């Protein structure tokens, strides 16, 4: 893998004709250390956000020991890259074959569920010679509101707190450790999302009258994008910690979280080339079927900057992007602010694509990614910064 200082160095030396993924391992290490040091519990990486083996290895080396896997392919991937990692199969509905392989072949002991039917499936798939497993950690997923988040995860999975008692009691009977988990949605813009969800956890525990060993607050921790300025992550951690301490749970209960975006958003950006310009629309060589799925389909705005040896002295104007395929859906509305004199042949860096950028890439229409290059400069947007007194410790850059 090539190494350069920044996007300009890549553009000048490679003159790439395909989009180049720029990765910043130091940014992922920094985010990992922040969660390890600051979150008052165990942080597991949600692999779906970016399944890059290099990223997984970077997070493991930085101290992340738990990984949230959602498929048997992710189980195999992480077990191969980080053989000693703790894998938590947190998809609430799984194929019995996936459960069986995860448990019997890969040593997975943590599973989530949201129904009696899924519980029965897990018990059957993990049994050996008709004898039920006695070492299962089972996390019952509650359905909670996504009202405070930019992307909802409230519709597909989870049992309502009012209906959770039978599932919790049944899981308690067969679990070595019982957990409750939830997900407030992606890019939660208020810590109140977790406070509200923890109130649902309390109601479910009281109604079921069970001993709970784990509370997993899921993901949703935000990153910094244009038009989205979240509070410091420490604010989220404080709300979660206070609510956790007030729950009627086992004195030895554990607190978990599942950051995906917050650990990897700053890990990578993409360097694209402008192939044509028509007024305020730029035709670029990556798009909706590549790393810009979110920009096209949910109007997600990413930071952008012109990458040119001679700096522009013109004012910024707002652009939209067409991607490289023949499809009209390959359109990114933006607005993306770039100098008004941007032209065909110029390069543009699109930042904060470490989360759900490379993970969503396809080869549709024959357009694929080019090189992957390690760069050492800072991400275009960041909630993290290294302190002057100790480069090994991390603080929040923005203090609201």
C-alpha positions in Angstrom: 0.0 0.0 0.0 1.4 3.4 -1.0 2.0 6.1 1.5 1.8 9.9 1.0 1.4 12.9 3.3 -1.9 14.1 1.8 -4.3 14.1 -1.1 -2.3 16.6 -3.1 0.8 14.4 -2.9 -1.3 11.5 -4.2 -2.8 13.5 -7.0 0.6 14.9 -8.2 2.4 11.6 -8.0 -0.2 9.1 -9.3 -2.4 11.3 -11.5 -5.1 8.7 -10.9 -7.8 8.0 -13.4 -9.9 6.1 -10.9 -11.1 7.1 -7.4 -8.4 6.6 -4.8 -9.3 5.7 -1.2 -7.1 7.6 1.3 -6.9 5.9 4.6 -5.7 7.4 7.9 -4.9 4.7 10.4 -3.8 7.2 13.0 -7.4 8.7 13.0 -8.9 5.2 13.7 -6.4 4.5 16.5 -7.2 7.9 18.0 -10.9 7.2 18.0 -10.4 3.8 19.4 -8.3 5.1 22.3 -10.9 7.8 23.0 -13.7 5.2 23.4 -11.5 2.8 25.4 -10.4 5.6 27.8 -13.7 7.6 28.0 -16.6 5.3 27.6 -17.5 3.8 31.0 -17.7 0.2 29.8 -16.8 -2.0 26.9 -16.7 -0.7 23.3 -17.2 -3.1 20.5 -16.7 -2.1 16.8 -19.7 -2.5 14.5 -18.0 -4.2 11.6 -20.8 -3.3 9.1 -19.7 0.3 9.1 -16.4 -0.6 7.4 -15.3 -4.3 7.1 -11.8 -3.4 5.9 -9.3 -6.0 7.3 -6.7 -3.3 7.7 -9.1 -1.2 9.8 -10.1 -4.2 11.9 -6.5 -4.9 12.5 -5.8 -1.3 13.4 -8.6 -1.2 15.9 -7.5 -4.4 17.5 -4.0 -3.2 17.8 -5.3 0.0 19.4 -7.1 -2.0 22.1 -10.6 -2.8 20.8 -11.2 -6.4 21.8 -15.0 -6.8 21.0 -16.6 -6.8 17.6 -20.2 -6.6 16.7 -20.7 -8.9 13.7 -24.0 -9.2 11.8 -23.4 -12.1 9.4 -21.4 -15.3 9.2 -19.2 -13.6 6.7 -18.3 -10.9 9.2 -17.7 -13.6 11.8 -15.3 -15.4 9.6 -13.6 -12.1 8.6 -12.9 -10.9 12.1 -11.9 -14.3 13.4 -9.3 -14.5 10.6 -8.0 -11.0 11.2 -8.2 -10.9 15.0 -8.2 -14.5 16.1 -8.5 -13.7 19.8 -11.3 -11.1 19.5 -14.6 -11.5 21.3 -17.3 -11.7 18.6 -20.9 -10.7 19.4 -23.5 -11.8 16.8 -25.8 -8.8 17.3 -28.2 -9.3 14.3 -31.5 -10.1 15.9 -32.6 -12.5 13.1 -30.1 -15.1 11.9 -30.0 -18.2 9.8 -29.7 -21.3 12.0 -26.7 -22.4 10.0 -25.0 -19.1 10.7 -25.7 -19.5 14.5 -24.4 -23.1 14.4 -21.1 -22.2 12.6 -20.6 -19.1 14.7 -20.9 -21.1 18.0 -19.4 -24.4 17.1 -16.6 -23.3 14.7 -15.7 -19.8 15.7 -16.4 -19.7 19.4 -19.1 -17.1 19.4 -21.0 -17.0 22.6 -22.9 -13.7 22.5 -26.1 -13.5 20.4 -28.9 -11.0 20.2 -32.6 -11.8 19.7 -36.0 -10.0 19.8 -38.5 -12.9 20.0 -39.1 -16.3 21.5 -38.8 -17.8 18.0 -35.2 -16.5 17.7 -34.4 -17.7 21.2 -35.6 -21.2 20.3 -33.5 -21.1 17.1 -30.3 -20.1 19.0 -30.9 -22.8 21.7 -31.4 -25.5 19.0 -28.4 -24.4 16.8 -25.9 -24.2 19.7 -26.9 -27.6 21.3 -24.4 -30.4 21.0 -25.7 -34.0 20.8 -29.1 -32.8 22.0 -27.6 -31.1 25.1 -28.3 -27.4 25.3 -25.4 -24.9 25.6 -24.7 -23.6 29.1 -22.4 -20.7 28.1 -24.6 -18.4 26.1 -24.8 -14.6 26.6 -28.1 -13.6 25.2 -29.1 -10.0 24.6 -32.7 -9.1 24.1 -33.1 -6.2 21.8 -35.7 -3.6 22.7 -37.3 -1.3 20.1 -36.6 2.3 21.0 -37.2 5.6 19.3 -34.9 7.0 16.6 -36.4 10.5 17.0 -33.1 12.1 17.9 -31.1 10.5 15.0 -30.5 11.3 11.4 -31.2 7.7 10.3 -33.8 5.6 11.9 -33.3 2.0 13.1 -36.6 1.8 14.9 -38.8 -0.1 12.5 -37.1 -3.4 11.6 -35.9 -5.0 14.9 -36.7 -5.0 18.6 -39.5 -5.9 21.0 -41.4 -3.1 22.7 -40.6 -2.7 26.4 -44.2 -3.4 27.3 -44.0 -6.8 25.5 -40.4 -7.8 26.5 -41.1 -9.6 29.8 -41.9 -13.0 28.3 -38.8 -12.9 26.1 -36.5 -11.7 28.9 -37.8 -14.4 31.3 -37.4 -17.1 28.7 -33.9 -16.0 27.8 -33.0 -15.8 31.5 -33.8 -19.5 31.8 -31.2 -20.6 29.2 -28.6 -17.9 29.4 -25.4 -17.9 31.4 -25.6 -14.1 31.1 -28.6 -12.0 30.2 -28.4 -8.7 28.4 -30.6 -6.0 27.1 -29.6 -4.1 24.0 -31.1 -1.4 21.8 -30.1 1.0 19.0 -31.2 4.6 18.9 -30.5 5.0 15.2 -27.5 6.3 13.3 -25.9 9.7 13.9 -27.8 10.5 17.1 -27.7 14.3 17.5 -28.7 14.4 21.1 -27.6 12.5 24.2 -31.2 12.5 25.2 -31.7 9.6 22.8 -29.8 7.3 25.2 -31.6 8.7 28.3 -35.0 8.0 26.7 -33.9 4.5 25.7 -32.5 3.7 29.1 -36.0 4.6 30.6 -37.4 1.8 28.4 -34.7 -0.6 29.6 -35.7 0.2 33.2 -39.4 -0.5 32.4 -38.6 -3.8 30.8 -36.4 -5.0 33.7 -39.0 -4.0 36.3 -41.8 -5.7 34.3 -39.9 -8.9 33.8 -38.3 -9.1 37.3 -35.1 -10.6 36.0 -31.5 -10.2 36.8 -29.7 -8.4 34.0 -26.0 -8.8 33.6 -25.3 -6.6 30.5 -26.8 -3.4 29.2 -25.7 -2.7 25.6 -26.6 0.8 24.4 -25.7 0.0 20.8 -24.3 2.5 18.3 -25.5 5.9 17.0 -22.6 7.9 18.3 -22.2 10.8 15.9 -19.4 12.2 13.8 -18.8 15.6 12.4 -20.4 16.4 9.0 -21.4 19.7 7.2 -24.6 20.9 8.9 -24.3 18.3 11.7 -22.5 19.7 14.8 -23.0 17.2 17.7 -22.2 17.9 21.3 -18.9 16.4 22.6 -19.1 12.6 22.9 -18.3 12.9 26.6 -21.8 14.4 27.0 -23.3 11.2 25.6 -21.1 9.1 27.8 -22.2 11.0 30.9 -25.9 10.6 30.2 -25.4 6.9 29.6 -23.4 6.4 32.7 -25.9 8.2 34.9 -28.8 6.2 33.5 -26.9 2.9 33.8 -26.0 3.5 37.5 -29.7 4.1 38.2 -31.0 0.8 36.7 -32.2 -2.0 38.9 -29.5 -4.5 37.7 -26.9 -6.8 39.0 -24.2 -5.1 41.0 -21.7 -6.7 38.7 -23.5 -5.8 35.5 -21.5 -4.7 32.5 -22.1 -1.7 30.2 -21.4 -2.1 26.5 -21.7 0.0 23.4 -21.4 -0.7 19.6 -19.8 2.4 17.8 -19.4 2.0 14.1 -19.4 5.4 12.5 -17.7 7.1 15.5 -14.7 4.7 15.2 -14.2 4.8 11.4 -15.8 7.8 9.8 -12.5 9.7 9.9 -10.5 6.7 8.8 -10.9 7.3 5.1 -11.7 9.8 2.3 -11.9 9.5 -1.4 -10.0 11.4 -4.1 -12.0 11.8 -7.2 -11.4 13.5 -10.6 -13.7 15.9 -12.3 -14.4 14.6 -15.7 -16.7 17.4 -16.9 -18.5 20.5 -15.6 -21.9 21.8 -16.7 -22.7 25.0 -14.9 -23.1 24.1 -11.2 -22.9 20.3 -11.7 -19.6 18.3 -11.7 -19.3 14.9 -13.3 -16.9 12.9 -11.1 -15.5 9.4 -11.3 -17.2 8.0 -8.1 -20.8 8.1 -7.0 -24.0 6.5 -5.8 -22.8 3.0 -6.8 -19.4 3.6 -5.2 -18.5 5.3 -2.0 -21.2 8.0 -2.2 -24.3 5.9 -1.7 -25.4 8.0 1.3 -24.9 11.3 -0.5 -27.1 10.1 -3.4 -29.9 8.2 -1.5 -30.3 10.1 1.7 -28.8 13.5 0.8 -25.9 13.0 3.2 -23.5 15.9 3.0 -19.8 15.2 3.2 -16.9 17.7 3.5 -15.1 18.4 0.2 -12.0 20.3 -0.9 -10.3 21.1 -4.2 -7.0 19.4 -4.6 -4.8 21.5 -6.9 -1.2 22.5 -6.7 -2.1 26.1 -7.5 -4.6 27.3 -4.9 -7.8 28.8 -6.1 -8.6 32.5 -5.2 -12.2 32.4 -6.2 -15.1 32.3 -3.9 -16.8 29.0 -3.1 -20.1 28.1 -4.8 -22.5 25.2 -4.3 -22.2 22.2 -6.7 -24.0 18.9 -7.2 -22.3 15.8 -8.5 -23.1 13.3 -11.2 -21.4 9.9 -10.7 -19.7 7.9 -13.5 -22.4 5.4 -14.4 -25.2 5.7 -17.0 -27.8 5.7 -14.3 -29.9 8.9 -13.4 -29.9 7.7 -9.8 -26.2 8.3 -9.8 -26.7 11.9 -8.6 -25.5 13.6 -5.4 -27.5 16.8 -4.8 -25.2 18.3 -2.1 -24.7 21.2 -1.9 -21.0 20.7 -2.0 -19.0 23.9 -1.6 -16.0 24.2 -3.9 -14.1 27.1 -5.5 -16.1 28.6 -8.4 -13.3 27.9 -10.9 -13.2 24.1 -10.5 -12.9 22.4 -13.9 -12.5 19.1 -15.7 -9.2 17.5 -14.7 -9.2 18.8 -11.2 -9.2 16.5 -8.2 -11.6 16.8 -5.3 -11.2 15.1 -1.9 -14.5 13.9 -0.3 -14.0 13.4 3.4 -15.5 11.3 6.2 -16.2 8.3 4.1 -14.7 5.7 6.4 -18.2 4.8 7.6 -20.5 3.3 5.0 -18.4 4.5 2.1 -16.3 1.6 1.1 -18.8 -0.8 2.6 -21.5 0.2 0.1 -19.3 0.2 -3.0 -20.3 -2.0 -6.0 -18.9 -2.6 -9.4 -22.0 -1.5 -11.3 -21.5 -0.4 -14.9 -17.8 -1.5 -14.6 -16.8 1.4 -12.4 -14.6 0.3 -9.5 -12.2 1.8 -7.0 -8.6 2.4 -7.8 -5.6 2.4 -5.4 -5.8 2.6 -1.6 -3.2 5.0 -0.2 -2.2 5.7 3.4 -2.0 9.4 4.2 -0.7 11.1 7.4 -2.5 14.4 7.4 -5.6 15.1 9.5 -9.2 14.3 8.5 -11.2 17.1 7.0 -13.6 17.1 9.9 -12.9 15.7 13.3 -14.3 15.5 16.8 -11.0 14.3 18.1 -7.6 16.1 18.5 -4.4 15.1 20.2 -3.4 17.1 23.3 -0.2 19.0 23.2 0.9 17.6 26.5 0.5 14.0 25.5 0.0 12.7 22.0 -1.1 9.4 23.4 -4.2 10.8 24.9 -7.3 12.1 23.2 -9.6 15.0 23.9 -12.6 16.4 22.0 -11.8 19.2 19.7 -15.1 20.9 19.9 -16.3 22.2 23.3 -19.9 23.3 23.1 
